[in-house]
Amino acid sequence: VIEPLRKKFKEKQSTFLSGMAKGASAEDLLCAQRELGQIRGEINDQYLLMRLRVRKLLQPAQLDAYDDFLAQKGWVKKPNAK
């Protein structure tokens, strides 16, 4: 589900950058920018759903390791242990 969205994003991004380089109208550029934002939002939604599905399958010790992994990748901030 994510890969087709990533491909679509790259295609739209290429169109947007081409329009910028060729001096496309402001309206066309704004429309393309909105499309990129929408696709980016869809990709973020899919990643969130994937992480939630993974969390449901993990045991408590695995959850700690998973949270460490996500924190190392910069996807989430791990809360400080108290």
C-alpha positions, 0 to 999 in steps of 0.5 A: 500500500505504501510503495504505490503511494511513494511512486505516485509522490515521486511522480507528482514531485517531479511534475511539481519541480518541472513546473517550478523550473519552467515557470508554471502558473502559481495556481498550477504550482499550488495545486501540485503542492496540495497534491503532494501534501495529500499524498504525504499525509496518506503515506504517514497514515499508512506508516502509522497504521503499520506501526499500530498493527505491529504493536498489537502483535508484540510481547511487552519485552518486544515492545521495548525493543521496538520502541528503542528501534523507532527512537533510534530511527527518529520516528518517535521520542522515547520517554525518559524512564523514571 
